[in-house]
């Protein structure tokens, strides 16, 4: 009886261990975005002063949409990179920060202390984050002049990668073959 229970238990547990071990090789944040090469989901979100910003009104200009939050440590690390890039590309690229799972007062304090690189749009309820399939902060989407998502970066984007993507977007070319990976 004990031997039979041991064999049955091993027959159940061993396949589960194999499935879990294989699953640990994959990062759920690195899943290819179905938005790549498709129109960016439109949205209308208020900034901290209540002005509503619509993505569809920006067609004709490249757009960087960064999902972030004040509690997100990689977002804090990434912030100076976006701040610097927003200054360099000021007249050529629109930078939008979509803040989710956060409070307007904390967002305002964060921007007052660290500076702002674009409007901080409040995604109350997370509907826009859901539409973009955001798994966690930060995630950055690059939208070309026609309103199509051409690249997504999961995690804090490096200055080099940001410049490379924006350079290609501004030149009118495809951002690259590593369009769906982490920074």
Secondary structure, 3 states (H helix, E strand, C coil): CHHHHHHHHHHHHHHHHHHHHHHCCCCHHHCCCCCCCCECCCCEEECCCCCEEEHHHHCCCEEEEEEECCCCHHHHHHHHHHHHHHHHCCCCEEEEEEECCCCHHHHHHHHHHHCCCCEEEECCCCHHHHHHCCCCCCEEEEECCCCEEEEEEECCCCHHHHHHHHHHHHHCCCCCCCCCCEC
